[in-house]
Amino acid sequence: HSMLDADKAILKFIPNYKLNLLAPARIAEDELEKFHTDLLAAFTYMKFAKDKARLRQLVAERSKAFQLVSRETVDMLNTVMNAQLPYEQGKENINMCEAMEGMLEDARQEGWTGGWAEGVGIGREEGKLDTLFALVRKGYLTLEQAAEEAHMSPEAFAAKVGFKQ
């Protein structure tokens, strides 16, 4: 009832169920490890979706939790987070490690040649900026990470690539 903005006379006709809400972004990193189901993979992905470097590191460290994730969990991440994690139709369990590698391969095909911790080096300055900006748009890098790779301030990078917030 505390979540509803309704007249008290109406509230007496609505069941007042206890509802526990979980906010993955607010769960401390060490607390995530308390989950031993697909929730570990899902919440880790949700919490670190914008920090691809950290997400990739956690997937490597906790690879067992990401190897057999239900199709429903991956579908939920693809829907809620627009994750675009690929998998073969008909499979019941998905290897998220492989799916995330597929995302990396997509980025490489767009011209991204660096590793997560290294830089991006594709030659011409304009091409480099275009590639960095494409990675920002797709969520592979934050604006700040892209600007750092381009050796610019976030403001200068945004202005150079025409990014409007």
N, C-alpha and C positions, 0 to 999 in steps of 0.2 A: 504494500500500500504506500510505503514511503516513496516509491518511484513514480506514483501516479499523482497527477494534478487533477483531482476529481472531488466533487461534493461528497461530504461524509455520508449523506443519505444514500448515495449510489455505492460507495465503498462497502457498505454492509452486505451487498449482494455479490461482491467479488471475493473469491477465495484469497486469503492472504498467505500464499506459499512462501517459505523461505527459499531464497535464490542466492546461490554462491556464484559470484562473478570472478573470473580470473583475467588479469590483464598481463599478458606475457611481457610487455615492455617494462612493466614495473617489478617483475620477479627478478631478484638478484641472481647473477650468473651461477653462483654456487648452489642456490636453491633449485635451479632447473634440474640438477642431477637427482633430485628426489623423485622425479617422474621416471617410471620404468616402462612406459607404454609408448605408443605413437605420440603421446603428448610431449615427450622429450624432444623428438625430432620436430614436431610442429611448433612448439613454443620456442625452441632454439632458432628455428628459421624465422619465426615472426619477430623475435627480439632483435636479431642481427641482420635482417633482410637488407638494411641500408648500409651495413658495414660488411661488404662482401669479403674483405680480407679476414676479418675475425670469424665470419661465418664459415669460410673455407677451412680455417685453422681448427675450429670446433668440430666440423664434420670429420676432418682427418683424425682428431684426437678421440672422438666418440663414434668412429665409423660403424661399429656394431649396431648402434641405435639407429643409424640411417640406412642400413643395408636392406632390411625387410620392413618397409612401411606400407600400410594398407593403401590400396588404390583410393579409398574414400578419403584418407588423410591427404594424399597428394591432390585429389580433386578439390578438397576444401582449401588447401593452400593456393591452388591455381585460381580458384574463384575469389576468395577473400583477399589474398595478397597480390593477385595478378602475377603469380610466380612464374607461370609458363614453363613448369617442369615437365619435360616430355616423357612419355612412356608408351609402351606397346599396348594397344587396345586388347582387352581380354585378360590381361595379367591381373591377378588379385593382390600380389605384393610387388612393390616397386623398390628398386635400389636407388635411393635419393642421391647417393654418391655419384652414380653414373648419370643421373638426370642433371645434376649440377655441373658435371663435366660437359654435358651437352650444351648447357648455357654458355660455358667458357668457350666451347668450340664455335658457337654462334658469334661470340664477340671477336674471336680471332678471325673469322671469315669476313667480318666487317673491317678488318685492318688492325686490330689490337694485337701487338706482338710482344708485349711485355708480360712479366709475371705480376702477381698481385702486389708484391712488395717492391719489385723493380719499377722501372718507369715504362712509359710507352714510347717506342721509338720507331716511327714509320717514315722518317725522312723529312719531307717538306713540313714547314711550320703550319701551314694551313691544314694540311692533311692530318697532322697531329692534333690540332685543335678540334677539327671536325670529328675525329675518332673519339677524343676525350669527351666531347659534348654528346655524341651518340651513346657512349657508355653511361653518362649521367642520365640521359633521358630514359634509358632502359633500366636504370637502378643498379648498374654494376659498380658505379663509383658515385660518391657524393660530389657536390659542386666544389667543396673544399679540397677533396682529394685530387680532382681533375685540375684545379687551379695550381695545387702544389706540384703536380707532375709537369705542368706547363711553366713552372717557375713564375707564377703571377699571383696577385692577390685574387680572392674570390670575386671581388667587384670588377677588377680589370678583366678577368677571364669571362665573366658573364657579359660584360660590355662587348668584348672582342667577338664572341660567338653569337651575340644577339639574344641572349637568354633574358627573358622577362619573368620576374617572380610575381 
